[in-house]
Amino acid sequence: MCLIFGLSLLAQGFAPSYAFLAVAMFFGGLGAGGFQTLNGAIVSHITEPEYFGRVVSLTFLAFAASSIFALPVGFLADAIGERPTIWITGSIVTAATAMFWLLERAAESDSVPVPAAATAGD
């Protein structure tokens, strides 16, 4: 979902027409909403019941962070233009998503259990 959101931001920045922009914005909403929904579901699923309120309150900080970042992003848009700002934000989201995916893949490959036969001689 994050990748869909990042790529849709890039598409919005390069949109040659209103129709293309509308489609890109649909996928932007799909990616952002999907991420928030799936993130909330996963956090709720893996959190112990006694910590649920605390953990959910921390996940809601993302909503506050988006409002806090609106001002500096607005200043950036005023300074360099709206399209370059959208390209930059789309590039950051896409790059961060790819980085976290690669880190997760590396962590998965490092945590592969060693078969019992391989350690039998130790």
Backbone as a printed PyTorch tensor [residue, N CA C, xyz], in Angstrom:
tensor([[[  0.8090,  -1.1890,   0.0000],
         [  0.0000,   0.0000,   0.0000],
         [  0.8630,   1.2670,   0.0000]],

        [[  1.9810,   1.2160,   0.7280],
         [  2.8770,   2.3820,   0.7230],
         [  3.4720,   2.6020,  -0.6560]],

        [[  3.7940,   1.5180,  -1.3290],
         [  4.3460,   1.6420,  -2.6760],
         [  3.3110,   2.2400,  -3.6230]],

        [[  2.0740,   1.7910,  -3.5080],
         [  1.0020,   2.3600,  -4.3240],
         [  0.8720,   3.8560,  -4.0490]],

        [[  0.9380,   4.2330,  -2.7740],
         [  0.8250,   5.6450,  -2.4110],
         [  1.9880,   6.4570,  -2.9860]],

        [[  3.2170,   5.9620,  -2.8110],
         [  4.3880,   6.6830,  -3.3220],
         [  4.3700,   6.8290,  -4.8310]],

        [[  4.0390,   5.7540,  -5.5220],
         [  3.9920,   5.8120,  -6.9800],
         [  2.8630,   6.7140,  -7.4660]],

        [[  1.7590,   6.7240,  -6.7290],
         [  0.6610,   7.6070,  -7.1310],
         [  1.0530,   9.0700,  -6.9390]],

        [[  1.8320,   9.3810,  -5.8960],
         [  2.3170,  10.7540,  -5.7390],
         [  3.2080,  11.1470,  -6.9170]],

        [[  4.0750,  10.2460,  -7.3220],
         [  4.9190,  10.5210,  -8.4880],
         [  4.0600,  10.7380,  -9.7310]],

        [[  3.0470,   9.9000,  -9.9020],
         [  2.1510,  10.0470, -11.0530],
         [  1.3950,  11.3700, -10.9910]],

        [[  1.0070,  11.7920,  -9.7940],
         [  0.3190,  13.0800,  -9.6510],
         [  1.2260,  14.2320, -10.0660]],

        [[  2.4840,  14.1360,  -9.7170],
         [  3.4210,  15.1870, -10.0860],
         [  3.6570,  15.2720, -11.5820]],

        [[  3.5460,  14.1530, -12.2640],
         [  3.7750,  14.1190, -13.7120],
         [  2.4760,  14.1410, -14.5250]],

        [[  1.3350,  14.3130, -13.8720],
         [  0.0300,  14.2270, -14.5380],
         [ -0.0830,  15.2450, -15.6740]],

        [[ -0.3050,  14.7710, -16.9030],
         [ -0.4230,  15.6960, -18.0320],
         [ -1.8330,  16.2680, -18.2020]],

        [[ -2.8250,  15.6590, -17.5320],
         [ -4.2000,  16.1210, -17.6930],
         [ -4.9700,  15.9050, -16.3940]],

        [[ -6.1210,  16.5370, -16.3280],
         [ -6.9610,  16.4010, -15.1400],
         [ -7.4480,  14.9610, -14.9690]],

        [[ -7.8090,  14.2900, -16.0650],
         [ -8.2940,  12.9110, -15.9840],
         [ -7.2110,  11.9940, -15.4160]],

        [[ -5.9790,  12.1630, -15.8790],
         [ -4.8610,  11.3530, -15.3640],
         [ -4.6440,  11.6450, -13.8890]],

        [[ -4.7280,  12.9210, -13.5110],
         [ -4.5620,  13.3200, -12.1170],
         [ -5.6450,  12.6940, -11.2400]],

        [[ -6.8700,  12.6690, -11.7210],
         [ -7.9770,  12.0940, -10.9440],
         [ -7.7400,  10.6120, -10.6810]],

        [[ -7.2620,   9.8930, -11.6790],
         [ -6.9670,   8.4680, -11.5010],
         [ -5.8070,   8.2840, -10.5200]],

        [[ -4.7760,   9.1000, -10.6630],
         [ -3.6310,   9.0140,  -9.7500],
         [ -4.0450,   9.3480,  -8.3260]],

        [[ -4.9350,  10.3150,  -8.1600],
         [ -5.3990,  10.6720,  -6.8250],
         [ -6.2500,   9.5580,  -6.2190]],

        [[ -7.0120,   8.8520,  -7.0480],
         [ -7.7740,   7.7020,  -6.5570],
         [ -6.8180,   6.6630,  -5.9660]],

        [[ -5.7490,   6.3720,  -6.6950],
         [ -4.7900,   5.3880,  -6.1890],
         [ -4.0160,   5.9150,  -4.9850]],

        [[ -3.8200,   7.2310,  -4.9090],
         [ -3.2070,   7.8160,  -3.7200],
         [ -4.0620,   7.5870,  -2.4860]],

        [[ -5.3580,   7.8100,  -2.6210],
         [ -6.2730,   7.5440,  -1.5130],
         [ -6.3410,   6.0690,  -1.1650]],

        [[ -6.3190,   5.2280,  -2.1880],
         [ -6.3320,   3.7810,  -1.9640],
         [ -5.0900,   3.3450,  -1.1960]],

        [[ -3.9300,   3.8350,  -1.6040],
         [ -2.6860,   3.4590,  -0.9330],
         [ -2.6120,   3.9720,   0.4900]],

        [[ -2.9680,   5.2350,   0.7020],
         [ -2.9110,   5.8140,   2.0520],
         [ -3.9350,   5.1740,   2.9720]],

        [[ -5.1620,   5.0440,   2.4940],
         [ -6.2110,   4.4230,   3.3110],
         [ -5.9320,   2.9650,   3.5840]],

        [[ -5.4460,   2.2640,   2.5790],
         [ -5.1080,   0.8510,   2.7630],
         [ -4.0000,   0.6600,   3.7730]],

        [[ -2.9800,   1.5100,   3.7020],
         [ -1.8950,   1.4200,   4.6760],
         [ -2.4100,   1.6560,   6.0830]],

        [[ -3.1930,   2.6990,   6.2790],
         [ -3.6930,   3.0120,   7.6210],
         [ -4.5760,   1.8900,   8.1600]],

        [[ -5.4170,   1.3260,   7.3110],
         [ -6.3010,   0.2500,   7.7420],
         [ -5.5000,  -0.9980,   8.0900]],

        [[ -4.5990,  -1.4040,   7.2090],
         [ -3.8040,  -2.6020,   7.4650],
         [ -2.8760,  -2.4190,   8.6590]],

        [[ -2.2880,  -1.2380,   8.7990],
         [ -1.4170,  -0.9700,   9.9320],
         [ -2.1880,  -1.0860,  11.2390]],

        [[ -3.3810,  -0.4970,  11.2860],
         [ -4.2020,  -0.5890,  12.4930],
         [ -4.5950,  -2.0200,  12.8100]],

        [[ -4.9190,  -2.7950,  11.7870],
         [ -5.3050,  -4.1910,  12.0000],
         [ -4.1290,  -5.0210,  12.5120]],

        [[ -2.9580,  -4.8220,  11.9350],
         [ -1.7850,  -5.5920,  12.3600],
         [ -1.3780,  -5.2150,  13.7800]],

        [[ -1.3700,  -3.9140,  14.0670],
         [ -1.0080,  -3.4640,  15.4150],
         [ -1.9920,  -4.0190,  16.4340]],

        [[ -3.2720,  -3.9890,  16.1110],
         [ -4.2870,  -4.5220,  17.0290],
         [ -4.1090,  -6.0250,  17.2310]],

        [[ -3.7110,  -6.7120,  16.2030],
         [ -3.5730,  -8.1660,  16.2750],
         [ -2.3680,  -8.5970,  17.1190]],

        [[ -1.2550,  -7.8890,  17.0130],
         [ -0.0400,  -8.3520,  17.6960],
         [  0.1670,  -7.7320,  19.0750]],

        [[ -0.6850,  -6.7760,  19.4580],
         [ -0.5190,  -6.1020,  20.7420],
         [ -1.2080,  -6.8870,  21.8560]],

        [[ -0.5210,  -7.0210,  22.9810],
         [ -1.1240,  -7.6480,  24.1560],
         [ -2.2650,  -6.7600,  24.6450]],

        [[ -3.3480,  -7.3540,  25.1220],
         [ -4.5190,  -6.5650,  25.5160],
         [ -4.2290,  -5.4710,  26.5480]],

        [[ -3.3250,  -5.7280,  27.4880],
         [ -3.0590,  -4.7200,  28.5190],
         [ -2.3210,  -3.4920,  27.9790]],

        [[ -1.7180,  -3.6060,  26.7960],
         [ -0.9930,  -2.4800,  26.1940],
         [ -1.7380,  -1.8680,  25.0170]],

        [[ -2.9180,  -2.3460,  24.7330],
         [ -3.6330,  -1.9390,  23.5320],
         [ -3.8410,  -0.4260,  23.4590]],

        [[ -4.3320,   0.2040,  24.5160],
         [ -4.5900,   1.6360,  24.5020],
         [ -3.3380,   2.4460,  24.2410]],

        [[ -2.2420,   2.0540,  24.8740],
         [ -0.9880,   2.7890,  24.6970],
         [ -0.4660,   2.6630,  23.2700]],

        [[ -0.5110,   1.4620,  22.7440],
         [  0.0280,   1.2310,  21.4000],
         [ -0.8320,   1.9180,  20.3460]],

        [[ -2.1340,   1.8290,  20.4930],
         [ -3.0200,   2.4780,  19.5260],
         [ -2.8400,   3.9920,  19.5780]],

        [[ -2.6450,   4.5430,  20.7730],
         [ -2.4300,   5.9960,  20.8550],
         [ -1.1440,   6.3930,  20.1340]],

        [[ -0.1280,   5.5460,  20.1810],
         [  1.1110,   5.8490,  19.4510],
         [  0.9010,   5.7820,  17.9430]],

        [[  0.0670,   4.8500,  17.4900],
         [ -0.1790,   4.7700,  16.0480],
         [ -0.9570,   5.9900,  15.5530]],

        [[ -1.7560,   6.5860,  16.4220],
         [ -2.4890,   7.7950,  16.0260],
         [ -1.5810,   9.0080,  15.9240]],

        [[ -0.3620,   8.9170,  16.4150],
         [  0.5750,  10.0280,  16.2530],
         [  0.8910,  10.2920,  14.7820]],

        [[  0.7210,   9.2670,  13.9450],
         [  0.9520,   9.4560,  12.5140],
         [ -0.0150,  10.4890,  11.9430]],

        [[ -1.2500,  10.5010,  12.4370],
         [ -2.2040,  11.5120,  11.9720],
         [ -1.7330,  12.9030,  12.3660]],

        [[ -1.2380,  13.0390,  13.5840],
         [ -0.7380,  14.3340,  14.0500],
         [  0.5080,  14.7370,  13.2690]],

        [[  1.3670,  13.7710,  12.9760],
         [  2.5980,  14.0770,  12.2450],
         [  2.2840,  14.6020,  10.8440]],

        [[  1.2500,  14.0670,  10.2100],
         [  0.9100,  14.5610,   8.8720],
         [  0.4750,  16.0220,   8.9280]],

        [[ -0.2170,  16.3970,   9.9860],
         [ -0.6130,  17.8040,  10.1250],
         [  0.5890,  18.6910,  10.4230]],

        [[  1.5130,  18.1800,  11.2270],
         [  2.7030,  18.9600,  11.5660],
         [  3.5830,  19.1760,  10.3360]],

        [[  3.6820,  18.1740,   9.4770],
         [  4.5200,  18.2830,   8.2860],
         [  3.8800,  19.1260,   7.1890]],

        [[  2.5950,  19.4300,   7.3080],
         [  1.9210,  20.2080,   6.2660],
         [  2.5260,  21.5990,   6.1080]],

        [[  2.8940,  22.2330,   7.1990],
         [  3.4420,  23.5900,   7.1100],
         [  4.7850,  23.6290,   6.3790]],

        [[  5.7840,  22.8080,   6.7800],
         [  7.0450,  22.8790,   6.0250],
         [  6.9090,  22.4180,   4.5800]],

        [[  6.0210,  21.4670,   4.3130],
         [  5.8160,  21.0430,   2.9260],
         [  5.1640,  22.1740,   2.1390]],

        [[  4.2650,  22.8950,   2.7640],
         [  3.6660,  24.0560,   2.1060],
         [  4.6970,  25.1300,   1.7940]],

        [[  5.6030,  25.3760,   2.7360],
         [  6.6870,  26.3360,   2.4780],
         [  7.5630,  25.8620,   1.3230]],

        [[  7.8510,  24.5710,   1.2930],
         [  8.6530,  24.0180,   0.1990],
         [  7.9320,  24.1920,  -1.1320]],

        [[  6.6170,  23.9390,  -1.1450],
         [  5.8400,  24.1030,  -2.3790],
         [  5.8430,  25.5550,  -2.8450]],

        [[  5.7800,  26.4820,  -1.8990],
         [  5.8520,  27.8990,  -2.2750],
         [  7.2200,  28.2560,  -2.8440]],

        [[  8.2560,  27.6360,  -2.3120],
         [  9.6150,  27.9720,  -2.7340],
         [  9.9900,  27.3560,  -4.0840]],

        [[  9.6420,  26.0840,  -4.2930],
         [ 10.1060,  25.4020,  -5.5090],
         [  8.9780,  25.0070,  -6.4580]],

        [[  7.7400,  25.1310,  -6.0430],
         [  6.6060,  24.7680,  -6.8880],
         [  5.9150,  23.5080,  -6.3920]],

        [[  4.6530,  23.3580,  -6.8010],
         [  3.8580,  22.2320,  -6.3340],
         [  4.3140,  20.9050,  -6.9350]],

        [[  4.5330,  20.8950,  -8.2250],
         [  4.9220,  19.6210,  -8.8620],
         [  6.2460,  19.0760,  -8.3350]],

        [[  7.2960,  19.8890,  -8.2540],
         [  8.5330,  19.3490,  -7.6780],
         [  8.3580,  18.8650,  -6.2380]],

        [[  7.5110,  19.5440,  -5.4750],
         [  7.2640,  19.1070,  -4.0930],
         [  6.5830,  17.7490,  -4.0750]],

        [[  5.6240,  17.5610,  -4.9760],
         [  4.9460,  16.2620,  -5.0480],
         [  5.9180,  15.1910,  -5.5230]],

        [[  6.8020,  15.5200,  -6.4680],
         [  7.8140,  14.5490,  -6.9100],
         [  8.7200,  14.1610,  -5.7470]],

        [[  9.1250,  15.1520,  -4.9750],
         [ 10.0230,  14.8710,  -3.8450],
         [  9.3360,  13.9820,  -2.8130]],

        [[  8.1010,  14.3270,  -2.4520],
         [  7.4080,  13.5110,  -1.4480],
         [  7.1430,  12.1020,  -1.9760]],

        [[  6.7740,  11.9900,  -3.2400],
         [  6.5730,  10.6580,  -3.8240],
         [  7.8600,   9.8530,  -3.8610]],

        [[  8.9660,  10.5150,  -4.1670],
         [ 10.2690,   9.8310,  -4.1790],
         [ 10.6680,   9.3740,  -2.7840]],

        [[ 10.4120,  10.2180,  -1.7820],
         [ 10.7530,   9.8420,  -0.3970],
         [  9.9290,   8.6530,   0.0540]],

        [[  8.6240,   8.6780,  -0.2140],
         [  7.7560,   7.5630,   0.1980],
         [  8.1660,   6.2800,  -0.5220]],

        [[  8.4080,   6.3660,  -1.8200],
         [  8.7870,   5.1770,  -2.5930],
         [ 10.1430,   4.6390,  -2.1450]],

        [[ 11.1130,   5.5200,  -1.9300],
         [ 12.4440,   5.0810,  -1.4930],
         [ 12.3880,   4.4800,  -0.0790]],

        [[ 11.6390,   5.0980,   0.8180],
         [ 11.5290,   4.5650,   2.1790],
         [ 10.8460,   3.2090,   2.1690]],

        [[  9.8230,   3.0540,   1.3390],
         [  9.1400,   1.7610,   1.2300],
         [ 10.0950,   0.6940,   0.7120]],

        [[ 10.8580,   1.0190,  -0.3210],
         [ 11.8230,   0.0600,  -0.8650],
         [ 12.8980,  -0.2770,   0.1620]],

        [[ 13.3630,   0.7280,   0.9150],
         [ 14.3970,   0.4900,   1.9220],
         [ 13.8860,  -0.4460,   3.0210]],

        [[ 12.6790,  -0.1760,   3.5120],
         [ 12.1350,  -1.0360,   4.5630],
         [ 11.8650,  -2.4460,   4.0470]],

        [[ 11.4470,  -2.5650,   2.7890],
         [ 11.2340,  -3.8920,   2.2080],
         [ 12.5620,  -4.6530,   2.1300]],

        [[ 13.6200,  -3.9700,   1.6860],
         [ 14.9320,  -4.6120,   1.6050],
         [ 15.4500,  -4.9880,   2.9920]],

        [[ 15.2580,  -4.1320,   3.9740],
         [ 15.6820,  -4.4470,   5.3440],
         [ 14.9100,  -5.6390,   5.9000]],

        [[ 13.6230,  -5.7110,   5.5880],
         [ 12.8290,  -6.8470,   6.0470],
         [ 13.3030,  -8.1380,   5.3870]],

        [[ 13.5910,  -8.0750,   4.1130],
         [ 14.0940,  -9.2680,   3.3970],
         [ 15.4350,  -9.7100,   3.9800]],

        [[ 16.3050,  -8.7620,   4.3000],
         [ 17.6050,  -9.0980,   4.8840],
         [ 17.4270,  -9.7120,   6.2720]],

        [[ 16.5030,  -9.1830,   7.0530],
         [ 16.2540,  -9.7340,   8.3870],
         [ 15.6730, -11.1350,   8.2940]],

        [[ 14.8220, -11.3640,   7.3170],
         [ 14.2590, -12.6990,   7.1260],
         [ 15.3350, -13.7030,   6.7330]],

        [[ 16.2600, -13.3040,   5.8750],
         [ 17.3150, -14.2250,   5.4440],
         [ 18.3060, -14.4960,   6.5720]],

        [[ 18.4910, -13.5260,   7.4810],
         [ 19.3850, -13.7220,   8.6220],
         [ 18.7660, -14.6030,   9.6880]],

        [[ 17.4510, -14.6600,   9.7480],
         [ 16.7940, -15.4250,  10.8070],
         [ 16.3360, -16.7980,  10.3550]],

        [[ 16.8920, -17.2900,   9.2530],
         [ 16.5380, -18.6240,   8.7790],
         [ 17.1000, -19.6480,   9.7610]],

        [[ 16.2450, -20.5260,  10.3000],
         [ 16.7470, -21.5130,  11.2610],
         [ 17.7050, -22.5000,  10.6080]],

        [[ 18.7090, -22.8910,  11.3610],
         [ 19.6820, -23.8730,  10.8820],
         [ 19.1070, -25.2680,  11.1240]],

        [[ 19.1050, -26.1220,  10.1050],
         [ 18.5730, -27.4760,  10.3010],
         [ 19.3520, -28.2290,  11.3890]],

        [[ 18.6540, -29.0970,  12.0800],
         [ 19.2590, -29.8410,  13.1860],
         [ 20.4220, -30.7030,  12.7030]],

        [[ 20.3600, -31.2390,  11.5030],
         [ 21.4250, -32.0830,  10.9800],
         [ 22.7280, -31.2840,  10.8080]],

        [[ 22.6340, -30.0090,  10.5230],
         [ 23.8190, -29.1840,  10.3180],
         [ 24.5410, -28.9080,  11.6340]],

        [[ 23.8270, -28.9240,  12.7540],
         [ 24.4430, -28.6310,  14.0470],
         [ 24.6810, -29.9000,  14.8570]],

        [[ 24.3830, -31.0680,  14.3230],
         [ 24.5080, -32.3160,  15.0610],
         [ 25.9580, -32.6240,  15.4210]],

        [[ 26.9120, -32.2310,  14.5950],
         [ 28.3080, -32.5300,  14.8420],
         [ 28.9820, -31.5940,  15.8210]],

        [[ 28.3110, -30.5350,  16.2340],
         [ 28.9240, -29.5350,  17.1370],
         [ 29.0080, -30.0220,  18.5490]]])
